[in-house]
Amino acid sequence: MRCAIPLSIASAILTVPALAQLNPAQPAFEVATIKPNHTTDPGVYSRFQGSTVTLTNLTLKRMIVFAYQVRDFQVTGGPSWIDSDRFDVEAKASPEDSVLQKLSMVQTLLNDRFQLALHRATRDLPVYNLTVAKGGLKIRPLPEDVCVRSDPNRPGPPAVKPQDGSCGGSLGPTMIRHGSATMADVVTMLSVVLGRTVVDKSGVTGQFRVQLDFAPLDPSTSQNPDPHAPPDAPSIFTALQDQLGLRLDSAKGPVQVLVVDRAEKPSDN
């Protein structure tokens, strides 16, 4: 089964690389329910549909990732259950509330119902530096007007000109696709797949159509192998050099993280 993550607010992991502000006073939902999820369904869903916000089968850690628009490896600390116990959330906002306002409301909900306390910190952690490979870049810049980003600060894919195909992208355990990726988009997607911060050291500007196919990082843990993946697919490191002309080198560098100081299980609704 192909496991692709759309680059939209539903994914909630590819849109804002920097940590969100930890403001104590934020807007709140009009009404919200939180219930434990005891099903065996592996599906995890995060949706904004009109005025409704639905989080299904998420751990508290995944809700923090969603609410603060960070990646899994940027959340540390807290009791062990925040990465194992799963919950369903359904909340109502105003139809006029923006995406960012709704994210702030999720933060408020976590603070109120889970007694969540966080602080931000900078840790010296393993990273990857992205550079141009020795043979040179193998992808070519797109014309500047192919894909127009209507608001670079708004989560979600860029606006699409009618004459062009999709300018957004998707990723999964064996592939990365993007119709108009900047190097900032590339390092963000690689960070998600690799579970480690990737730093752009390429010096490359412009937008590119990216198609990258590679073997899963750990095939032994893949319960649903991708039937579309070539049986002899290269590692992501080899694929980057052969298919895109880019290289990843291990290094250490400062990474912003959210530290969970306190969390309590919510009471029954």
Backbone as JSON, one array per atom type, in Angstrom:
{
  "sequence": "MRCAIPLSIASAILTVPALAQLNPAQPAFEVATIKPNHTTDPGVYSRFQGSTVTLTNLTLKRMIVFAYQVRDFQVTGGPSWIDSDRFDVEAKASPEDSVLQKLSMVQTLLNDRFQLALHRATRDLPVYNLTVAKGGLKIRPLPEDVCVRSDPNRPGPPAVKPQDGSCGGSLGPTMIRHGSATMADVVTMLSVVLGRTVVDKSGVTGQFRVQLDFAPLDPSTSQNPDPHAPPDAPSIFTALQDQLGLRLDSAKGPVQVLVVDRAEKPSDN",
  "N": [[0.83, -1.18, 0.0], [0.63, 2.12, -0.96], [2.09, 4.72, 0.78], [1.58, 7.8, 1.02], [2.16, 11.18, 1.87], [0.33, 14.05, 1.72], [1.34, 17.38, 0.79], [0.04, 19.47, 2.62], [-2.19, 21.17, 4.89], [-3.26, 19.04, 6.21], [-1.21, 17.24, 6.54], [0.54, 18.61, 8.19], [3.27, 18.83, 8.81], [5.11, 19.77, 7.11], [5.18, 22.43, 6.63], [5.89, 24.72, 8.19], [8.98, 25.3, 9.07], [10.3, 26.48, 11.28], [10.03, 26.73, 14.89], [6.86, 27.2, 16.36], [5.53, 30.06, 18.1], [5.43, 30.11, 21.66], [2.91, 31.05, 23.06], [1.24, 32.13, 25.98], [-1.41, 33.1, 26.15], [-3.97, 32.44, 24.07], [-6.28, 32.03, 21.29], [-9.31, 30.07, 21.74], [-11.15, 26.99, 21.13], [-14.68, 26.86, 20.38], [-16.1, 24.65, 21.27], [-14.98, 21.43, 22.34], [-14.04, 18.0, 22.19], [-12.32, 15.27, 23.71], [-11.27, 12.0, 23.4], [-10.13, 8.77, 24.45], [-8.5, 6.58, 22.16], [-8.92, 3.32, 21.44], [-8.73, 1.56, 19.4], [-7.46, -0.76, 16.9], [-6.76, 0.3, 14.55], [-4.38, 1.45, 12.28], [-4.38, 3.89, 11.07], [-3.8, 7.41, 10.95], [-5.06, 10.62, 11.36], [-5.34, 14.07, 10.52], [-7.29, 16.79, 10.26], [-8.62, 19.76, 8.82], [-11.71, 20.89, 8.28], [-13.75, 23.11, 7.06], [-15.26, 24.68, 9.74], [-14.59, 22.73, 11.49], [-12.27, 20.86, 13.37], [-10.5, 17.92, 13.25], [-8.82, 15.37, 14.85], [-7.55, 12.24, 14.65], [-6.76, 9.25, 16.24], [-4.27, 10.02, 17.29], [-1.23, 10.33, 19.12], [-0.26, 12.21, 22.05], [2.21, 13.36, 21.55], [2.23, 13.44, 18.73], [0.15, 15.22, 18.39], [1.27, 17.52, 19.43], [3.29, 17.9, 17.55], [1.65, 18.45, 15.34], [0.21, 20.77, 16.23], [2.2, 22.69, 16.75], [3.62, 22.67, 14.45], [6.05, 21.26, 13.93], [8.65, 18.75, 13.69], [8.78, 15.2, 14.38], [11.23, 14.53, 15.7], [11.83, 16.86, 16.92], [10.52, 17.12, 19.27], [10.8, 16.5, 22.63], [11.28, 14.86, 25.85], [8.96, 14.63, 28.69], [6.35, 12.35, 29.99], [6.35, 8.76, 29.35], [3.96, 7.88, 28.16], [3.06, 9.8, 26.35], [3.88, 9.18, 23.87], [2.63, 6.87, 23.23], [-0.09, 6.36, 24.13], [-3.2, 6.88, 22.53], [-5.45, 9.29, 21.03], [-8.66, 10.75, 20.18], [-9.76, 13.74, 18.77], [-12.25, 16.19, 18.47], [-13.22, 19.31, 17.42], [-14.74, 22.57, 17.42], [-14.53, 25.54, 15.61], [-14.76, 29.0, 14.64], [-16.19, 29.75, 11.44], [-14.83, 31.82, 10.26], [-12.27, 31.76, 11.22], [-8.76, 31.56, 10.67], [-6.33, 29.21, 9.26], [-3.95, 29.32, 10.77], [-4.94, 30.45, 13.13], [-6.57, 28.37, 13.99], [-4.66, 26.41, 14.49], [-3.42, 27.62, 16.67], [-5.53, 27.41, 18.45], [-5.6, 24.65, 18.84], [-3.21, 24.36, 20.23], [-3.9, 25.76, 22.59], [-5.93, 24.05, 23.5], [-4.46, 21.71, 24.08], [-2.85, 22.69, 26.13], [-4.81, 23.25, 28.07], [-6.36, 20.85, 28.44], [-4.59, 18.7, 28.63], [-2.88, 19.66, 30.46], [-0.51, 20.67, 29.51], [2.84, 21.66, 29.47], [5.41, 23.44, 28.01], [8.75, 24.18, 26.86], [11.03, 25.96, 24.76], [14.14, 24.99, 23.31], [17.6, 24.86, 22.32], [19.46, 22.38, 20.85], [22.52, 20.63, 20.33], [22.67, 18.57, 17.78], [22.77, 15.56, 15.7], [22.86, 16.27, 12.22], [22.14, 16.6, 8.69], [24.04, 17.88, 6.03], [23.15, 19.41, 3.05], [24.45, 19.39, -0.13], [25.67, 20.21, -3.47], [26.33, 17.49, -5.58], [29.4, 15.9, -6.71], [29.31, 15.5, -9.51], [27.65, 17.49, -10.37], [24.52, 19.41, -10.49], [21.54, 17.69, -11.32], [18.98, 18.34, -11.97], [16.87, 20.75, -13.53], [16.24, 24.28, -13.36], [12.88, 25.55, -13.11], [10.81, 27.68, -15.22], [10.27, 31.0, -13.99], [7.58, 31.77, -13.72], [6.01, 29.51, -13.62], [4.88, 28.28, -11.33], [3.15, 30.02, -8.95], [3.53, 31.31, -5.8], [1.12, 32.2, -3.7], [0.97, 33.1, -1.05], [3.66, 32.94, 0.84], [3.83, 32.47, 3.58], [1.66, 31.06, 4.36], [0.39, 27.93, 5.36], [0.44, 24.96, 3.31], [0.18, 23.89, -0.19], [1.67, 25.71, -3.01], [-0.02, 28.27, -4.99], [-1.5, 27.4, -8.15], [-0.83, 27.87, -11.56], [-3.23, 27.97, -14.18], [-2.46, 26.7, -16.63], [-0.58, 24.89, -15.96], [0.52, 21.78, -14.45], [0.11, 20.06, -11.3], [1.49, 21.93, -8.65], [2.17, 21.3, -6.16], [3.18, 18.79, -3.77], [4.16, 15.47, -2.63], [5.06, 12.89, -0.27], [6.55, 9.79, 0.73], [7.48, 6.61, 2.25], [9.21, 5.64, 0.32], [9.53, 7.48, -1.69], [9.74, 10.83, -3.07], [7.96, 13.57, -4.24], [7.55, 16.57, -6.04], [6.18, 19.39, -7.6], [7.22, 21.94, -7.89], [9.6, 22.57, -6.35], [11.58, 24.4, -4.06], [14.97, 24.63, -2.79], [14.61, 24.87, -0.09], [12.16, 23.56, 0.27], [12.99, 20.99, -0.46], [14.89, 20.29, 1.56], [13.2, 20.29, 3.74], [11.39, 18.18, 3.16], [13.2, 16.04, 3.01], [14.09, 16.05, 5.64], [11.84, 15.12, 6.99], [11.55, 12.49, 5.96], [14.01, 11.36, 6.71], [14.1, 11.78, 9.42], [15.71, 13.62, 10.69], [17.26, 16.81, 11.02], [17.87, 18.55, 8.03], [20.2, 20.59, 6.48], [20.42, 23.25, 4.25], [23.09, 23.6, 2.25], [23.67, 24.04, -0.31], [23.58, 26.29, -1.97], [21.92, 26.65, -4.11], [19.43, 28.19, -6.06], [16.01, 28.98, -7.06], [13.21, 27.11, -8.54], [12.27, 23.66, -8.79], [11.32, 20.67, -10.53], [10.81, 17.81, -8.82], [11.54, 14.39, -8.59], [12.01, 11.66, -6.81], [13.1, 8.44, -6.1], [13.53, 5.75, -3.9], [14.94, 3.17, -1.74], [13.23, 1.88, 1.19], [14.1, 3.23, 4.42], [14.41, 1.42, 6.55], [13.81, -1.58, 5.78], [13.03, -3.85, 7.25], [11.19, -3.05, 9.11], [9.0, -2.32, 7.72], [5.68, -2.73, 7.33], [3.85, -2.54, 5.31], [4.91, -2.81, 2.4], [5.81, -0.77, -0.39], [4.21, -1.31, -3.37], [4.81, -0.06, -5.73], [7.43, 0.62, -5.66], [10.68, 0.18, -7.06], [12.24, -3.07, -7.15], [14.99, -3.13, -6.83], [15.69, -0.69, -5.74], [17.74, 2.16, -4.99], [19.56, 3.33, -2.04], [18.42, 6.22, -0.19], [20.45, 8.08, -0.11], [22.17, 7.41, -2.22], [20.3, 7.64, -4.29], [19.72, 10.39, -4.25], [22.12, 11.5, -5.25], [22.36, 10.22, -7.78], [19.91, 10.75, -9.07], [19.15, 13.42, -8.61], [21.47, 14.89, -8.34], [22.47, 15.74, -5.9], [23.89, 15.8, -2.57], [24.23, 14.27, 0.64], [25.73, 14.89, 3.73], [26.86, 13.77, 6.86], [26.73, 15.62, 9.9], [27.07, 17.81, 12.76], [24.88, 20.05, 14.42], [23.11, 23.06, 15.55], [19.82, 22.52, 16.68], [16.48, 23.43, 16.9], [14.26, 22.59, 19.5], [11.28, 21.35, 21.12], [10.67, 21.05, 24.48], [9.02, 18.92, 26.61], [7.75, 19.73, 29.6], [5.71, 19.1, 31.38], [2.89, 16.93, 31.44], [-0.4, 15.67, 31.53], [-2.81, 13.05, 31.57], [-5.93, 13.56, 29.97], [-9.11, 14.26, 31.59], [-12.22, 12.38, 31.5], [-14.61, 13.26, 28.97]],
  "CA": [[0.0, 0.0, 0.0], [1.44, 3.33, -1.06], [1.87, 5.59, 1.95], [2.0, 9.14, 0.61], [1.71, 12.26, 2.74], [0.18, 15.25, 0.91], [1.88, 18.6, 1.34], [-1.1, 20.31, 2.92], [-2.33, 21.32, 6.33], [-3.57, 17.74, 6.78], [0.04, 16.6, 6.95], [0.94, 19.39, 9.37], [4.65, 18.61, 9.17], [6.02, 20.24, 6.08], [4.82, 23.77, 6.22], [6.56, 25.78, 8.95], [10.12, 24.65, 9.66], [10.67, 27.05, 12.57], [9.1, 26.45, 15.96], [5.83, 28.2, 16.61], [5.68, 30.79, 19.35], [4.74, 29.51, 22.79], [2.19, 32.14, 23.7], [0.35, 31.62, 27.01], [-2.79, 33.52, 25.9], [-4.27, 32.19, 22.67], [-7.71, 31.75, 21.08], [-9.75, 28.73, 22.12], [-12.29, 26.46, 20.4], [-15.98, 27.07, 20.99], [-16.39, 23.4, 21.97], [-14.02, 20.4, 21.94], [-14.09, 16.73, 22.93], [-11.14, 14.4, 23.59], [-11.58, 10.64, 23.85], [-9.09, 7.78, 24.16], [-8.72, 5.71, 21.0], [-8.42, 1.99, 21.78], [-8.83, 0.7, 18.22], [-6.19, -1.26, 16.33], [-6.6, 0.96, 13.26], [-3.11, 2.18, 12.24], [-4.53, 5.18, 10.4], [-3.67, 8.64, 11.73], [-5.63, 11.66, 10.53], [-5.42, 15.43, 11.02], [-8.06, 17.46, 9.22], [-9.38, 21.0, 8.97], [-12.81, 20.91, 7.33], [-14.61, 24.22, 7.46], [-15.03, 25.13, 11.11], [-14.31, 21.55, 12.31], [-10.91, 20.32, 13.45], [-10.58, 16.52, 13.66], [-7.57, 14.64, 15.02], [-7.97, 10.86, 14.89], [-5.74, 8.24, 16.54], [-2.99, 10.69, 17.5], [-0.63, 10.44, 20.45], [-0.05, 13.6, 22.44], [3.4, 13.84, 20.84], [1.84, 13.78, 17.37], [-0.67, 16.43, 18.45], [2.22, 18.63, 19.59], [3.89, 18.08, 16.22], [0.63, 19.1, 14.52], [-0.16, 22.09, 16.72], [3.32, 23.61, 16.7], [4.21, 22.6, 13.12], [7.43, 20.81, 14.03], [8.82, 17.36, 13.3], [8.81, 14.3, 15.53], [12.49, 14.55, 16.43], [11.97, 18.15, 17.6], [9.76, 17.06, 20.53], [11.52, 15.63, 23.56], [10.86, 14.97, 27.25], [7.61, 14.23, 29.04], [6.15, 10.96, 30.38], [6.43, 7.83, 28.23], [2.67, 7.65, 27.52], [2.74, 10.78, 25.31], [4.25, 8.6, 22.57], [1.99, 5.56, 23.07], [-1.54, 6.48, 24.26], [-3.76, 7.58, 21.37], [-6.66, 10.04, 21.33], [-9.45, 11.37, 19.11], [-10.18, 15.1, 19.13], [-13.12, 16.91, 17.54], [-13.4, 20.65, 17.97], [-15.43, 23.52, 16.56], [-14.06, 26.92, 15.61], [-15.61, 29.87, 13.83], [-15.86, 29.62, 10.02], [-13.94, 32.92, 9.85], [-10.93, 31.56, 11.77], [-7.76, 31.12, 9.7], [-5.61, 27.99, 9.59], [-3.03, 29.59, 11.88], [-5.73, 30.63, 14.34], [-7.0, 27.04, 14.44], [-3.49, 25.77, 15.1], [-3.28, 28.21, 18.01], [-6.58, 26.83, 19.3], [-5.15, 23.31, 19.22], [-2.21, 24.57, 21.28], [-4.64, 26.09, 23.81], [-6.61, 22.83, 23.93], [-3.46, 20.83, 24.7], [-2.46, 23.3, 27.41], [-5.91, 23.17, 29.03], [-6.88, 19.52, 28.71], [-3.49, 17.81, 28.98], [-2.0, 20.39, 31.38], [0.77, 20.61, 28.81], [3.78, 22.77, 29.65], [6.54, 23.28, 27.1], [9.67, 25.3, 26.62], [11.88, 25.72, 23.6], [15.57, 24.92, 23.6], [18.45, 24.54, 21.18], [20.35, 21.27, 21.17], [23.5, 20.26, 19.32], [22.23, 17.23, 17.39], [23.18, 15.15, 14.35], [22.14, 16.85, 11.09], [22.73, 16.35, 7.38], [24.25, 19.03, 5.18], [22.83, 19.14, 1.64], [25.32, 20.09, -1.07], [25.63, 19.71, -4.84], [27.24, 16.37, -5.74], [30.59, 16.17, -7.53], [28.96, 15.53, -10.93], [26.8, 18.64, -10.69], [23.07, 19.31, -10.32], [20.93, 16.96, -12.43], [17.65, 18.88, -12.22], [16.96, 22.07, -14.13], [15.25, 25.22, -12.81], [11.64, 25.82, -13.85], [10.56, 29.11, -15.45], [9.84, 31.66, -12.75], [6.13, 31.97, -13.62], [5.29, 28.24, -13.72], [4.1, 28.14, -10.11], [3.18, 31.27, -8.19], [3.17, 31.11, -4.4], [0.3, 33.35, -3.37], [1.33, 33.57, 0.29], [4.67, 31.99, 1.31], [3.71, 32.21, 5.01], [0.46, 30.27, 4.62], [0.62, 26.49, 5.17], [-0.21, 24.35, 2.16], [0.92, 23.98, -1.45], [1.57, 27.0, -3.68], [-1.08, 28.43, -5.98], [-1.14, 26.77, -9.41], [-1.3, 28.52, -12.76], [-4.13, 27.03, -14.85], [-1.87, 25.93, -17.71], [0.44, 23.98, -15.45], [0.05, 20.69, -13.6], [0.19, 20.31, -9.86], [2.71, 22.55, -8.16], [2.4, 20.82, -4.81], [4.0, 17.6, -3.7], [3.83, 14.43, -1.67], [6.2, 12.05, 0.06], [6.25, 8.52, 1.37], [8.69, 5.92, 2.71], [10.11, 5.28, -0.79], [9.5, 8.44, -2.78], [9.46, 12.25, -2.86], [7.5, 14.23, -5.46], [7.17, 17.97, -5.89], [6.1, 20.03, -8.91], [7.91, 23.24, -7.95], [10.31, 22.62, -5.07], [12.81, 25.14, -3.8], [15.84, 23.83, -1.93], [13.99, 24.86, 1.24], [11.19, 22.46, 0.25], [13.72, 19.72, -0.52], [15.46, 19.94, 2.87], [12.09, 19.99, 4.64], [10.91, 16.84, 2.87], [14.24, 15.09, 3.41], [14.1, 16.0, 7.11], [10.72, 14.27, 7.41], [11.85, 11.1, 5.61], [15.19, 10.88, 7.43], [13.98, 11.97, 10.86], [16.85, 14.41, 11.14], [17.31, 18.09, 10.34], [18.73, 18.69, 6.87], [20.58, 21.99, 6.32], [20.75, 23.55, 2.86], [24.4, 24.19, 2.01], [23.88, 23.89, -1.76], [23.68, 27.57, -2.67], [21.08, 26.58, -5.31], [18.18, 28.96, -6.0], [15.04, 28.63, -8.08], [12.26, 26.04, -8.29], [12.61, 22.47, -9.57], [10.42, 19.52, -10.48], [11.58, 16.78, -8.13], [11.04, 13.03, -8.53], [13.06, 10.88, -6.16], [12.66, 7.1, -5.71], [14.6, 5.14, -3.11], [14.55, 2.05, -0.88], [12.87, 2.32, 2.55], [15.26, 3.34, 5.31], [14.52, 0.19, 7.32], [12.82, -2.51, 5.21], [12.58, -4.85, 8.21], [10.07, -2.53, 9.9], [7.94, -1.92, 6.79], [4.59, -3.69, 7.33], [3.13, -2.41, 4.05], [5.87, -2.38, 1.39], [5.24, -0.03, -1.52], [4.28, -2.15, -4.57], [5.31, 0.74, -6.85], [8.87, 0.83, -5.51], [11.51, -0.8, -7.77], [12.82, -4.05, -6.22], [16.41, -2.86, -6.61], [15.81, 0.75, -5.51], [18.93, 2.54, -4.23], [19.35, 4.07, -0.8], [18.08, 7.62, -0.43], [21.7, 8.83, -0.29], [22.59, 7.14, -3.6], [19.28, 8.18, -5.18], [19.9, 11.84, -4.32], [23.24, 11.81, -6.14], [22.13, 9.73, -9.13], [18.69, 11.28, -9.68], [19.04, 14.88, -8.47], [22.77, 15.55, -8.3], [22.64, 16.33, -4.58], [24.64, 14.93, -1.66], [24.02, 14.46, 2.07], [26.88, 14.58, 4.57], [26.56, 13.83, 8.29], [27.39, 16.69, 10.65], [26.34, 18.19, 13.97], [24.52, 21.45, 14.37], [22.05, 23.46, 16.46], [18.47, 22.18, 16.27], [15.46, 23.89, 17.84], [13.38, 21.53, 19.97], [10.3, 21.63, 22.16], [10.86, 20.16, 25.62], [7.79, 18.75, 27.39], [8.03, 19.8, 31.04], [4.62, 18.47, 32.14], [1.71, 16.5, 30.68], [-1.27, 14.78, 32.28], [-3.88, 12.5, 30.76], [-7.16, 14.36, 30.17], [-10.25, 13.61, 32.23], [-13.27, 12.01, 30.55], [-15.48, 14.36, 28.56]],
  "C": [[0.88, 1.23, 0.0], [1.09, 4.27, 0.08], [2.41, 6.97, 1.62], [1.4, 10.17, 1.54], [1.57, 13.51, 1.91], [0.79, 16.45, 1.59], [0.74, 19.59, 1.54], [-1.2, 20.41, 4.42], [-2.69, 20.0, 6.98], [-2.32, 17.02, 7.23], [0.65, 17.28, 8.16], [2.4, 19.21, 9.75], [5.62, 19.23, 8.2], [5.92, 21.72, 5.81], [5.58, 24.88, 6.91], [7.75, 25.18, 9.65], [10.49, 25.18, 11.04], [9.62, 26.73, 13.63], [8.1, 27.57, 16.11], [6.09, 28.88, 17.95], [4.89, 30.11, 20.45], [4.03, 30.6, 23.58], [1.22, 31.59, 24.74], [-1.12, 31.95, 26.76], [-3.09, 33.39, 24.41], [-5.76, 31.93, 22.52], [-8.04, 30.31, 21.38], [-10.94, 28.31, 21.25], [-13.59, 26.77, 21.14], [-16.39, 25.84, 21.8], [-15.4, 22.36, 21.46], [-14.2, 19.17, 22.81], [-12.8, 15.96, 22.67], [-11.49, 13.05, 24.18], [-10.4, 9.72, 23.56], [-9.47, 6.95, 22.94], [-8.07, 4.36, 21.31], [-8.5, 1.03, 20.59], [-7.45, 0.21, 17.8], [-5.94, -0.66, 14.96], [-5.28, 1.73, 13.24], [-3.22, 3.57, 11.63], [-4.47, 6.35, 11.37], [-4.12, 9.8, 10.85], [-5.65, 13.0, 11.26], [-6.1, 16.26, 9.95], [-8.63, 18.78, 9.71], [-10.44, 20.98, 7.88], [-13.8, 21.97, 7.75], [-14.27, 24.68, 8.85], [-14.65, 23.96, 12.04], [-12.85, 21.14, 12.23], [-11.02, 18.9, 14.0], [-9.18, 15.91, 13.7], [-7.95, 13.23, 15.43], [-6.76, 9.96, 15.1], [-4.35, 8.84, 16.73], [-2.53, 10.55, 18.94], [-0.5, 11.92, 20.79], [1.17, 14.17, 21.71], [3.05, 14.25, 19.42], [0.96, 15.02, 17.35], [0.21, 17.66, 18.65], [2.89, 18.95, 18.25], [2.93, 18.84, 15.31], [0.41, 20.54, 14.93], [0.95, 23.11, 16.54], [4.1, 23.53, 15.39], [5.7, 22.3, 13.18], [7.49, 19.35, 13.58], [9.0, 16.5, 14.55], [10.07, 14.45, 16.38], [12.72, 15.88, 17.14], [11.16, 18.21, 18.89], [10.44, 16.05, 21.45], [10.98, 15.82, 24.97], [9.44, 14.47, 27.46], [7.51, 12.77, 29.43], [6.09, 10.05, 29.15], [5.12, 7.68, 27.48], [2.37, 8.65, 26.41], [3.09, 10.26, 23.92], [3.59, 7.24, 22.35], [0.47, 5.65, 23.15], [-2.08, 7.34, 23.13], [-5.12, 8.19, 21.71], [-7.35, 10.5, 20.04], [-9.91, 12.74, 19.62], [-11.13, 15.6, 18.05], [-13.46, 18.24, 18.17], [-14.05, 21.55, 16.93], [-14.85, 24.91, 16.75], [-15.08, 27.76, 14.85], [-15.22, 29.7, 12.37], [-14.88, 30.7, 9.53], [-12.5, 32.72, 10.34], [-9.98, 31.02, 10.7], [-7.12, 29.8, 10.15], [-4.69, 28.22, 10.79], [-3.76, 29.83, 13.19], [-6.2, 29.28, 14.89], [-5.85, 26.26, 15.06], [-3.25, 26.31, 16.5], [-4.32, 27.66, 18.97], [-6.22, 25.41, 19.72], [-4.1, 23.41, 20.33], [-2.9, 24.86, 22.61], [-5.33, 24.86, 24.38], [-5.65, 21.87, 24.63], [-3.01, 21.37, 26.05], [-3.53, 23.07, 28.47], [-6.25, 21.74, 29.43], [-5.8, 18.52, 29.11], [-2.55, 18.45, 30.0], [-0.58, 20.43, 30.82], [1.59, 21.87, 29.08], [5.02, 22.47, 28.82], [7.51, 24.43, 27.24], [10.55, 24.94, 25.43], [13.34, 25.74, 24.02], [16.31, 24.64, 22.3], [19.44, 23.47, 21.61], [21.31, 21.04, 20.01], [23.26, 18.79, 18.96], [22.8, 16.85, 16.03], [22.28, 15.78, 13.28], [22.77, 16.31, 9.8], [22.89, 17.68, 6.66], [23.99, 18.63, 3.73], [23.7, 20.01, 0.75], [25.11, 19.53, -2.47], [26.69, 18.62, -4.97], [28.35, 16.71, -6.73], [30.25, 16.28, -9.01], [28.08, 16.69, -11.34], [25.32, 18.34, -10.54], [22.45, 18.64, -11.55], [19.49, 17.37, -12.7], [17.8, 20.32, -12.69], [15.89, 23.0, -13.56], [14.04, 25.36, -13.72], [11.57, 27.3, -14.17], [9.94, 29.75, -14.23], [8.33, 31.73, -12.59], [5.34, 30.67, -13.72], [4.36, 28.06, -12.52], [4.26, 29.4, -9.28], [2.71, 30.99, -6.78], [2.43, 32.34, -3.92], [0.65, 33.93, -2.01], [2.35, 32.6, 0.87], [4.57, 31.66, 2.79], [2.5, 31.36, 5.36], [0.76, 28.8, 4.41], [-0.13, 25.97, 3.95], [0.59, 24.54, 0.9], [0.77, 25.34, -2.09], [0.4, 27.04, -4.63], [-0.58, 27.89, -7.33], [-1.68, 27.58, -10.57], [-2.13, 27.53, -13.57], [-3.47, 26.16, -15.91], [-0.86, 24.9, -17.23], [-0.21, 22.87, -14.64], [0.19, 21.05, -12.14], [1.53, 20.91, -9.48], [3.01, 22.13, -6.73], [3.24, 19.56, -4.84], [3.49, 16.6, -2.7], [5.1, 13.64, -1.38], [5.71, 10.79, 0.75], [7.55, 7.83, 1.75], [9.65, 5.56, 1.59], [10.11, 6.3, -1.92], [9.28, 9.86, -2.26], [9.06, 12.82, -4.2], [7.19, 15.69, -5.14], [7.23, 18.64, -7.26], [6.86, 21.32, -9.02], [8.71, 23.48, -6.68], [11.47, 23.6, -5.11], [13.71, 24.23, -2.97], [15.32, 23.81, -0.49], [12.95, 23.76, 1.33], [11.9, 21.11, 0.3], [14.26, 19.34, 0.85], [14.36, 19.64, 3.87], [11.58, 18.57, 4.42], [11.93, 15.77, 3.28], [14.29, 14.94, 4.93], [13.01, 15.08, 7.63], [11.05, 12.81, 7.16], [12.97, 10.55, 6.48], [15.07, 11.0, 8.95], [15.14, 12.73, 11.46], [16.85, 15.73, 10.37], [18.31, 18.06, 9.19], [18.94, 20.19, 6.63], [21.0, 22.23, 4.88], [22.09, 24.28, 2.78], [24.71, 24.21, 0.51], [24.15, 25.2, -2.47], [22.82, 27.63, -3.91], [19.8, 27.38, -5.08], [17.25, 28.5, -7.11], [14.13, 27.51, -7.63], [12.52, 24.9, -9.26], [11.49, 21.45, -9.47], [11.22, 18.34, -9.95], [10.84, 15.45, -8.17], [12.17, 12.16, -8.02], [12.48, 9.56, -5.69], [13.82, 6.39, -5.02], [14.05, 3.98, -2.29], [14.14, 2.58, 0.49], [14.09, 2.31, 3.46], [15.49, 2.07, 6.09], [13.48, -0.8, 6.82], [12.26, -3.51, 6.22], [11.4, -4.38, 9.02], [8.9, -2.12, 9.02], [6.86, -2.99, 6.72], [3.82, -3.67, 6.01], [4.09, -1.92, 2.97], [5.17, -1.76, 0.19], [5.35, -0.88, -2.78], [4.81, -1.41, -5.78], [6.82, 0.94, -6.79], [9.64, -0.23, -6.29], [12.15, -1.77, -6.79], [14.28, -3.8, -5.91], [16.65, -1.36, -6.38], [17.04, 1.06, -4.67], [18.57, 3.18, -2.9], [19.02, 5.52, -1.14], [19.33, 8.46, -0.7], [22.22, 8.65, -1.72], [21.61, 7.76, -4.59], [19.43, 9.7, -5.33], [21.01, 12.21, -5.3], [22.93, 11.42, -7.58], [20.96, 10.43, -9.83], [18.6, 12.8, -9.65], [20.38, 15.6, -8.52], [23.03, 16.27, -6.99], [23.27, 15.31, -3.64], [24.31, 15.29, -0.21], [25.25, 14.03, 2.83], [26.49, 14.74, 6.04], [27.36, 14.94, 8.96], [26.64, 16.85, 11.97], [26.04, 19.68, 13.89], [23.4, 21.77, 15.33], [20.67, 23.15, 15.88], [17.5, 22.69, 17.33], [14.55, 22.74, 18.21], [12.36, 22.09, 20.95], [10.48, 20.59, 23.26], [9.56, 20.12, 26.42], [8.15, 18.71, 28.87], [6.96, 19.08, 31.86], [3.51, 18.07, 31.17], [0.92, 15.54, 31.54], [-2.37, 14.27, 31.35], [-5.18, 13.28, 31.03], [-8.23, 13.56, 30.87], [-11.29, 13.28, 31.17], [-14.14, 13.22, 30.24], [-16.87, 14.17, 29.17]]
}
